[in-house]
Amino acid sequence: MKPGDLVKTVGPRGLLAIGAYVAAAVLPLVVAASALSGLGDAYGAYGAARERLAALEARARPGAASGETPGSPFLDGPTITVAGAGLQRRVAAAAAEAGAVVLSSQVDLQDESQANDGFVRLSASLEAAQEAIQPLLHDLETGLPLLFVEQIVVQAPNGASQKMRVQLDVAGQWRDKH
């Protein structure tokens, strides 16, 4: 049988019917394949969004490891000394996360002029690579409890050491939790 014989046997209307039947059978397969492809892309975007959300939620709780109330904007503690210890732990944890080393830190004892403002202040001396300073400051200023960098002094590396000396004064609001 030759192709021309098929047209003579079926006729033009039959050939049109066969073409419509093949199109009706193939079109749903194409649509289903396209939908499945889009579904795979959407599931990949969902997974990436879920990972970003988990990372953001973990950043929202930086004080949890240091004993602070997760999500609290304040330095909680029954005394200002306990709040100062929490501030010290928070700064040390942020420094370690950024790859910096705390050389020394001291909670500033309040004098009469500072006694009623409710802030706990900490002076810390750190050693850090240049690329660690920005993540450290970002963590301190955006995490919880809310901390304020009151002063930062950065000294360029000297000698063979590639680490910079950083003097950091940080303050946080204390809330008496009895």
Summary of the structure (lengths in Angstrom):
residues: 178
radius of gyration: 32.6
end to end distance: 97.8
largest distance: 109.4
contacts: 476
relative contact order: 0.13
helix: 52%
strand: 24%
